[in-house]
Amino acid sequence: MGCGFGRITRLVLLNQPGIKKYKAVDLSPDQIRNAEEYLKSGFDKLAINDLDLTFTVSDIKSLPSNEKYDLVLAAEVLLHILPLEIRQAMIKLVELSNCHIINIDYYQEKVIPLAPHNFLHQYEKIYSEIPSIAKVESIRIRRAGLFGFDTKQCIFHAIKDVRSNVS
């Protein structure tokens, strides 16, 4: 989710050559076009020909839940979701996953003001309240913030209870 110009997609595909199918999604048609061009310039034709790589313009809510993925990855996407909509967006990511959900976002224990289009959410708490999630792990990374305060970037890894995938 939120593939942007394709930087994370490229990193994942170059470092995990066994991937057979990958779907890059972004809200912006321009970013999808940028990602297509960026990825074409970074792979030899054989690598691309062996990979089912698709690009889709969509928001989280509009993706069909009947499509399932082993890993759903959202890098710096959820911080743009309104607080009233974050729980549903995260539930949708969980619904799209067979097992693993990773989001990389900013995190603070104490709520602080950010830009008007950015929001801090309690990702661990929200994941833990979703019944199909068996475990949530996080790796916190401290970085100097733009406004002189310390901001934390965090990798959140939610793991579904595999029994929740059985109908």
Rosetta silent file (secondary structure, phi, psi, omega in degrees, C-alpha in Angstrom):
SEQUENCE: MGCGFGRITRLVLLNQPGIKKYKAVDLSPDQIRNAEEYLKSGFDKLAINDLDLTFTVSDIKSLPSNEKYDLVLAAEVLLHILPLEIRQAMIKLVELSNCHIINIDYYQEKVIPLAPHNFLHQYEKIYSEIPSIAKVESIRIRRAGLFGFDTKQCIFHAIKDVRSNVS
SCORE:     score description
SCORE:     0.000 S_00000001
   1 L     0.000  138.149  177.961    0.000    0.000    0.000 S_00000001
   2 L    67.500   50.320 -175.376    1.244    3.459   -0.829 S_00000001
   3 L   -66.715  -17.135  179.959    3.999    2.357   -3.192 S_00000001
   4 L    57.019 -138.009 -178.530    4.767    5.954   -4.136 S_00000001
   5 L   -83.095    2.511  172.504    7.409    6.138   -6.840 S_00000001
   6 L   104.349    7.484 -177.355    8.448    2.531   -6.141 S_00000001
   7 H   -58.998  -51.097 -178.970   11.431    2.825   -3.794 S_00000001
   8 H   -68.330  -40.945  177.696   10.206    0.254   -1.251 S_00000001
   9 H   -56.119  -47.249 -179.926    8.797   -2.005   -3.985 S_00000001
  10 H   -61.902  -44.704  178.460   12.188   -2.045   -5.693 S_00000001
  11 H   -60.004  -45.023 -179.924   14.006   -2.786   -2.415 S_00000001
  12 H   -62.653  -48.875 -175.866   11.666   -5.666   -1.611 S_00000001
  13 H   -67.700  -36.343  178.566   11.872   -7.208   -5.088 S_00000001
  14 H   -71.434  -29.677 -176.733   15.654   -6.883   -5.360 S_00000001
  15 H   -97.546   -6.119  177.565   16.205   -8.406   -1.913 S_00000001
  16 L  -132.196   73.660 -173.322   13.610  -11.181   -2.155 S_00000001
  17 L   -65.594  -11.946  179.792   14.138  -12.731   -5.598 S_00000001
  18 L   -80.574   -4.170 -179.193   11.745  -15.618   -4.848 S_00000001
  19 L   -66.533  129.291 -179.035    8.669  -13.395   -5.014 S_00000001
  20 L  -100.286  -29.448 -175.793    6.376  -14.577   -7.812 S_00000001
  21 E  -139.641  133.631 -178.645    3.532  -12.081   -7.501 S_00000001
  22 E  -145.348  132.272  178.209    3.566   -8.464   -6.298 S_00000001
  23 E  -118.467  118.034  178.436    0.863   -5.816   -6.379 S_00000001
  24 E   -98.924  125.815 -174.667    1.931   -2.184   -5.961 S_00000001
  25 E  -124.490  137.574  172.761   -0.908    0.123   -4.910 S_00000001
  26 E  -150.344  152.499  179.159   -1.044    3.890   -4.562 S_00000001
  27 L   -70.917  -27.461 -174.147   -3.769    6.498   -4.394 S_00000001
  28 L   -96.784  121.649  174.964   -2.019    8.687   -6.978 S_00000001
  29 H   -59.642  -35.375  178.331   -2.093    7.775  -10.692 S_00000001
  30 H   -63.314  -42.414  179.655    1.050    9.891  -11.135 S_00000001
  31 H   -67.068  -36.185  176.912    2.912    7.894   -8.487 S_00000001
  32 H   -62.645  -44.803  176.593    1.823    4.619  -10.108 S_00000001
  33 H   -60.985  -43.061  177.325    3.226    5.827  -13.452 S_00000001
  34 H   -60.467  -42.729 -179.593    6.448    6.886  -11.680 S_00000001
  35 H   -64.151  -43.128  178.307    6.713    3.483   -9.993 S_00000001
  36 H   -58.350  -46.534 -179.749    6.235    1.631  -13.280 S_00000001
  37 H   -66.866  -44.289 -179.333    9.016    3.641  -14.917 S_00000001
  38 H   -61.346  -42.078 -178.632   11.331    3.438  -11.904 S_00000001
  39 H   -73.000  -36.862  177.265   10.946   -0.328  -11.647 S_00000001
  40 H   -61.288  -34.992 -177.969   11.398   -0.919  -15.378 S_00000001
  41 L   -77.144  -12.072 -173.879   14.718    0.931  -15.212 S_00000001
  42 L  -106.738   -5.421 -176.657   15.984   -1.194  -12.319 S_00000001
  43 L  -124.002  145.847  171.767   15.416   -4.779  -13.423 S_00000001
  44 L   -75.179  159.377 -173.943   16.709   -6.826  -16.292 S_00000001
  45 H   -60.460  -32.862  179.961   13.970   -8.148  -18.571 S_00000001
  46 H   -64.284  -42.270 -179.544   14.312  -11.740  -17.311 S_00000001
  47 H   -63.502  -42.399  179.582   13.588  -10.748  -13.708 S_00000001
  48 H   -68.042  -39.451 -178.379   10.478   -8.812  -14.724 S_00000001
  49 H   -64.819  -27.872  179.566    9.252  -11.576  -17.043 S_00000001
  50 L   -86.117   -3.399 -174.260    9.317  -14.110  -14.185 S_00000001
  51 L  -114.980  130.653  173.167    7.369  -11.806  -11.883 S_00000001
  52 E   -86.627   90.719 -176.218    3.641  -11.132  -11.912 S_00000001
  53 E  -109.093  120.153  179.041    3.933   -7.422  -11.090 S_00000001
  54 E  -122.666  152.044  178.835    0.805   -5.287  -11.202 S_00000001
  55 E  -120.854  132.386 -175.915    0.208   -1.623  -10.450 S_00000001
  56 E  -134.457  132.878  172.427   -3.131   -0.425   -9.122 S_00000001
  57 E   -90.744  117.000 -178.705   -4.534    3.010   -8.383 S_00000001
  58 L  -168.138  158.612  167.141   -6.679    2.643   -5.277 S_00000001
  59 L   -96.722  171.778 -176.676   -7.213    3.676   -1.708 S_00000001
  60 L   -60.674  -46.852 -174.774   -7.178    1.093    1.085 S_00000001
  61 L   -61.787  -29.155 -173.641  -10.948    0.954    1.471 S_00000001
  62 L   -86.399   -9.570  179.545  -11.583    0.242   -2.224 S_00000001
  63 L   -70.583  136.510  179.846   -9.381   -2.835   -2.579 S_00000001
  64 L   -68.474  131.060 -178.373  -11.410   -6.049   -2.845 S_00000001
  65 L   -72.399  -12.536 -179.718  -11.092   -8.164    0.311 S_00000001
  66 L   -75.983  -14.830  174.387  -11.281  -11.409   -1.673 S_00000001
  67 L   -85.416  128.204 -178.119   -7.686  -10.843   -2.850 S_00000001
  68 L  -121.337  147.229 -177.686   -5.245  -12.166   -0.221 S_00000001
  69 E  -132.464  147.653  177.798   -1.517  -11.639    0.117 S_00000001
  70 E   -66.303  -33.794  178.191    1.144  -13.323    2.252 S_00000001
  71 E  -135.882  131.342  171.117    2.443   -9.884    3.205 S_00000001
  72 E  -113.275  122.201 -174.911    0.679   -6.537    3.192 S_00000001
  73 E  -120.404  126.284  177.333    3.173   -3.676    3.495 S_00000001
  74 E  -128.489  108.608 -178.377    2.259   -0.032    4.088 S_00000001
  75 E  -101.873  114.060  179.168    5.217    2.342    4.398 S_00000001
  76 L    53.768   44.762  178.951    4.359    5.778    5.785 S_00000001
  77 L  -109.626  -48.181 -171.750    0.748    5.465    4.659 S_00000001
  78 H   -66.162  -21.860  178.589   -1.330    5.073    7.810 S_00000001
  79 H   -68.035  -12.567  178.015   -0.113    8.351    9.299 S_00000001
  80 H   -94.534   -2.689 -179.049   -2.204   10.072    6.611 S_00000001
  81 L   -85.970  134.270  179.018   -5.433    8.324    7.666 S_00000001
  82 L   -59.657  145.329  179.196   -7.846   10.363    9.771 S_00000001
  83 L   -54.124  -35.869  179.720   -8.177    9.211   13.403 S_00000001
  84 L   -70.862  -16.489 -176.191  -11.855    8.385   12.860 S_00000001
  85 L  -111.044   -6.288 -172.079  -10.934    6.097    9.929 S_00000001
  86 H   -64.573  -41.995 -178.202   -7.701    4.444   11.108 S_00000001
  87 H   -59.774  -45.945  179.992   -9.270    1.388   12.758 S_00000001
  88 H   -65.897  -37.586  178.266  -11.225    0.491    9.601 S_00000001
  89 H   -64.229  -41.781  179.396   -8.159    1.043    7.399 S_00000001
  90 H   -69.654  -37.101  175.215   -6.078   -1.284    9.576 S_00000001
  91 H   -60.997  -40.429  178.582   -8.846   -3.890    9.631 S_00000001
  92 H   -62.531  -43.489  176.939   -8.851   -3.744    5.825 S_00000001
  93 H   -59.671  -41.685  178.594   -5.076   -4.366    5.719 S_00000001
  94 H   -64.462  -41.874  178.335   -5.565   -7.360    8.014 S_00000001
  95 H   -61.439  -32.740 -178.712   -8.392   -8.672    5.803 S_00000001
  96 H   -76.887  -12.798 -173.270   -6.086   -8.477    2.763 S_00000001
  97 E  -100.950  141.330  169.158   -3.410  -10.560    4.479 S_00000001
  98 E   -79.523  -31.291 -174.786   -2.989  -14.312    4.810 S_00000001
  99 E  -151.251  -53.827 -169.560   -0.492  -13.860    7.635 S_00000001
 100 E  -111.946  136.812  173.838    1.754  -10.773    7.839 S_00000001
 101 E  -129.377  126.538  176.926    0.979   -7.072    7.956 S_00000001
 102 E  -125.496  128.492  168.655    3.794   -4.533    8.243 S_00000001
 103 E  -126.477  139.853  178.167    3.372   -0.822    8.529 S_00000001
 104 E  -113.492  115.449 -175.861    6.206    1.643    8.920 S_00000001
 105 E  -150.633  170.574  176.017    5.024    4.872   10.463 S_00000001
 106 E   -79.394  149.161 -174.415    5.857    7.544   12.982 S_00000001
 107 E  -147.906  138.175  172.734    5.008    6.828   16.571 S_00000001
 108 L  -140.959  142.205  174.098    5.045    8.758   19.854 S_00000001
 109 L   -67.378  -38.573 -178.469    3.803    7.710   23.263 S_00000001
 110 L  -101.525  129.879 -179.416    2.648   11.285   23.847 S_00000001
 111 L   -68.754  128.478  179.520    0.422   12.884   21.219 S_00000001
 112 L  -128.094  154.365  179.625    2.150   15.867   19.652 S_00000001
 113 L   -72.118  138.401  176.576    0.974   18.213   16.891 S_00000001
 114 L  -123.129 -173.762  173.874    2.075   17.326   13.377 S_00000001
 115 L   -58.306  153.257 -175.454    1.324   18.740    9.962 S_00000001
 116 L   -58.417  -22.507 -178.566   -2.445   18.971    9.364 S_00000001
 117 L   -99.831    8.448  179.089   -2.391   15.935    7.039 S_00000001
 118 L  -120.033  143.031 -177.792   -0.409   13.670    9.438 S_00000001
 119 L  -137.489  141.908  173.891   -1.734   11.819   12.468 S_00000001
 120 L   -94.586  129.357 -178.855   -0.134    9.739   15.195 S_00000001
 121 L  -121.646  158.165  177.083   -2.020    6.541   15.896 S_00000001
 122 L   -92.386   76.471 -172.074   -1.664    3.818   18.521 S_00000001
 123 H   -59.443  -46.176 -178.911   -0.906    1.035   16.004 S_00000001
 124 H   -59.258  -44.782 -179.695   -0.007   -1.669   18.535 S_00000001
 125 H   -62.815  -45.884 -178.691   -3.193   -1.061   20.502 S_00000001
 126 H   -64.014  -47.307  177.177   -5.378   -1.069   17.389 S_00000001
 127 H   -57.096  -44.520 -176.187   -3.800   -4.266   16.019 S_00000001
 128 H   -64.733  -20.610  178.856   -4.175   -5.974   19.403 S_00000001
 129 L   -88.152   -5.859  178.039   -7.915   -5.190   19.365 S_00000001
 130 L   -87.238  119.030 -171.739   -8.445   -6.922   15.991 S_00000001
 131 L   -55.195  -33.421 -176.216   -9.597  -10.478   16.806 S_00000001
 132 L   -80.835   -4.142  179.222   -7.664  -12.225   14.010 S_00000001
 133 E   -86.577  124.211 -179.780   -4.300  -10.783   15.131 S_00000001
 134 E   -91.276  -30.620 -173.039   -2.282  -13.251   17.208 S_00000001
 135 E  -156.632  145.028  174.605    0.816  -11.117   17.804 S_00000001
 136 E  -129.600  128.586  177.121    2.154   -7.603   17.273 S_00000001
 137 E  -119.765  153.036  176.019    5.842   -6.775   17.252 S_00000001
 138 E  -142.153  146.262  174.792    7.483   -3.398   16.876 S_00000001
 139 E  -122.944  114.031 -177.545   10.964   -2.120   16.189 S_00000001
 140 E   -94.781  136.714 -179.318   11.386    1.522   17.152 S_00000001
 141 E  -124.272  121.364 -179.972   13.915    3.710   15.420 S_00000001
 142 E   -87.076  134.426  177.301   14.776    7.114   16.865 S_00000001
 143 E  -138.066  149.980  176.045   15.382    9.952   14.426 S_00000001
 144 E   -70.922  132.604 -177.417   15.845   13.674   14.870 S_00000001
 145 L   -84.608  165.724 -179.235   12.644   15.462   13.982 S_00000001
 146 L   -69.011  -29.007 -173.440   12.171   18.441   11.701 S_00000001
 147 L  -105.302   21.379  175.447   10.939   20.725   14.463 S_00000001
 148 L    88.783   -5.136  176.447   13.656   20.073   17.033 S_00000001
 149 L  -103.075  160.502  177.083   11.894   17.259   18.923 S_00000001
 150 E   -80.548  127.283  174.511   12.729   13.595   18.754 S_00000001
 151 E  -113.377  152.493 -178.953   10.337   11.669   16.580 S_00000001
 152 E  -115.141  134.201  169.946   10.269    7.921   16.380 S_00000001
 153 E  -104.703  142.680 -173.296    9.798    5.870   13.306 S_00000001
 154 E  -138.672  141.951  172.330    8.593    2.375   13.978 S_00000001
 155 E   -99.619  118.662  178.123    8.138   -0.860   12.083 S_00000001
 156 E  -105.877  128.241 -178.901    4.955   -2.575   13.248 S_00000001
 157 E  -122.721  108.573  176.739    4.559   -6.252   12.367 S_00000001
 158 E  -100.065  136.411 -178.538    1.158   -7.806   12.991 S_00000001
 159 E  -119.734  125.055 -179.581    0.811  -11.552   12.594 S_00000001
 160 E   -76.085  149.811  169.953   -2.549  -13.138   11.984 S_00000001
 161 L   -72.668  115.350 -175.772   -3.724  -16.225   13.789 S_00000001
 162 H   -59.464  -23.080  177.108   -3.597  -18.698   10.876 S_00000001
 163 H   -67.705  -21.357 -179.598   -6.721  -20.351   12.240 S_00000001
 164 H   -73.753  -12.814  178.800   -8.576  -17.109   11.423 S_00000001
 165 H   -86.786   -8.620 -178.952   -8.040  -17.820    7.703 S_00000001
 166 L   -86.243  129.595 -179.480  -10.044  -21.045    7.878 S_00000001
 167 L   -77.782    0.000    0.000  -13.682  -20.642    6.878 S_00000001
